[in-house]
Each structure stands twice: as C-alpha cells, then as structure tokens.
Amino acid sequence: MSSEPTSGLPPPATPAPSSAAPLSGSARLVLTALGIVALAALVASVLLWQRLSGIQEQLARQSADSGAQAIEARTMARQAQDLSRETASRLAVAEARVNDMALQRRQLEELIQNLSRSRDENLAVDIESGLRLAQQQAQLTGNLEPLVAALRSAQQRIERSAQPRLAPVQQAITHDLDRLGRASVTDTAGLLGRLDDLVRQVDDLPLLNAVAHASAMRRMAAAQGAGDAPAAAQPSTADLPRWQAVLLAAWEVVRDETRGLLRVSRIDRPEAVLLSPEQAFFLRENLKLMLLNARLGVLARQPDAARADLASASNALNKYFDPASRRTQAAATTLQQAQAHLKTAQLPGIDDTLAALATAAAGR
C-alpha cells in the first residue's frame, strides 16, 4: 500500500527493476573482506604516511642539526686552524729562542771554561814565579826554609782552588817537599870561617926551599924538647958567666948554620925549590886569591867554581909548600874537607814541580 506525500516534494522515484540477479552470500563476504582489506590498507597508508612524515620531520631536524653542527665544525676548524697557525708561529719563536739560549749556553760554557783555564794558568804562573824567587833566595842564603815555605803555600793554594787539572802539580810539590826534608844543608858560616883561617895561615906556611926557616924550626923544636926534659938533664947556663953564655949560644947558632950549609935531598919538583923570594911572595898572594875566589864562589852559590878554586889551591899547596910541616898538613886537610863538603852538600832542586807547573800553564 502506498502512502500519500505529506509535503510538496515529489515522490521518490522508484528504482528501476535491475536486470541482474541479486548477489549471493559468498559474494557479499568477498566484498566485505575486500572492503575490510581496503580499509586496513587505507589505515596502514595513513599510518605509513604519518610515520613517513615523522621520519621526514626527524630527518629535517637532523639535517638542520647536522648543518648547525657542520657550521659549528667549520667554525671550530677555522679556529683550530688559526690556533694551529698561532701555535706554529709561537713554536717557531720558541725554537728560535731555544736555539738562541742553546747558543748562549754554549758560549757561556766556553767562557766559563776559558775563565777556569785562564785562572788555572794564572795560578800556575803565579806559583811558578814565587817558587823561582824562593829558589833563588835559598841559593843565595843557603837556607832551605824559604823554598819549603813557598812550596807549602803553593800546595795550600792548589788545595783551595780544587781544580783537577792541578793535581799533578800537587803531587810534584809533595815529592819535592819530601826530597827537601831529606836534604842536608850547607854550613856556610863554618865553611867561610875555615877559608878565612886558611887565608890568614898562608903567610906562615913553610915553602920547600925555606932552609933557614927549617933550621929555625928545628931549633925551636929542640928548645921545646929541652924545656920538656927533666931539670937534671938540662945543661945549666945560669951558673956560667954572661960572656960564656953568649959564646955558647953563638956556637949553637953557628953549628946549626954549618949543618945547614950542606943538605942532601931528592928534588922531585925543581920549580918549587928554585923559587926566589919575590916569586914566593907572589905565590902566597896567588894562593890567597884562590882561597878568596873560593870564598866568593861559596857566597855566590856556585859550588863548581868554588871546588875548582879549592882544587887549584890544594895543588899549589902540595906542590910548593913543605908537606912535612904540620901547618901544611893541617891546611891540606882543611882544603880536602871543604871540597868534600861542597861536593856532598848541594841544594836540591824542584825540577818536578817546575815541570808540572809549566805543563799546567801551557793548558795541557
């Protein structure tokens, strides 16, 4: 049954009768499944689209962050490059300064070495001059104390300097001090006194041709022997008259002179016997000059010259003077002792110390 319209609208058209047959239940199910699949695909597409949008936004943010980081990295790289350039420039300046400091250090070390070497050389030269002066003083005075004092002072100065280069000098000084301590010192005063005594005794020494002097010496010896004889054995002249005593004394003189008129002796040195009184005077004076020259040689610390003069004086004494006289024998003995004393009592040298100082002063 049909109803009438309540409004002015036209009545709905009635669908035309379909020519197809109505769908079956399986087709509806397929269509429903297809609709569900389509709906699910649509939902998945929407979800995928949202996810892709999120990923795109995330990628955009990451890209923006990467750009910012790249800009920051470029800035930092530029700063690092500037810092590296500055560091390189500073490093170059530091290397230049280090090279300058190394050069200055080498120059300073060379200067210190030169100063140390020059100080050692100056010290060696100063010590050498002082030792040479002390050696000359010791040679002039015949006393070893100035030389020993100078060596000890030099040893103390070397110890205070504490320089290894001067160790050989210190060893040489120690060796020379030991040698000076064992050395014997010349008795210059006693030697000069003996030479002065010899000079004074030259005029009293008998010559080989002094016959009258020999007879007088025999009379004096006889008189001394008679004085030493017992009083009973001596001839008494006190009871004789004066003229008899004078005649007796004159007879003794004539008898001695008569005995001396003829003398038989062997002449080994005719030049000593044939000396005239003038030649005898000059002989004594020459002997005095030889002894005085020897004395000057002792004072001048020239032992070789002094020994040569003493040897010449000894030869003259043995050649021209009477060897049987006690005075001549005593003088010859004194000359021999003086020669032996000069030969054995020489001042020792300090050659080791001077050689070590010369080596140190040369810088070797």
Buried (B, 14 or more C-beta within 10 A) or exposed (E): EEEEEEEEEEEEEEEEEEEEEEEEEEEEEEEEEEEEEEEEEEEEEEEEEEEEEEEEEEEEEEEEEEEEEEEEEEEEEEEEEEEEEEEEEEEEEEEEEEEEEEEEEEEEEEEEEEEEBEEBBEBBBBBBEBBBEBBEBBBEEBBBEBBBEBBEBBBEBBEEBEBEBBEBBBEBBBBBBEEBEEBEEBEBEEBBEBBEEBBEBBEEBBBBBBBEEBBBBEEEEEEEEEEEEEEEEEEEEEEEEEEEEEEEEEEEEEEBEEEBEEEEEEEEEEEBBEBEEEBBEEBBEBBBBBBBBBBBBBEEBBBEBBBBBBBBBBEBBBBBBBEEBEBBBBBBEBBEEBBEBBEEBEBBBBEBBBEBBBBBBEEE
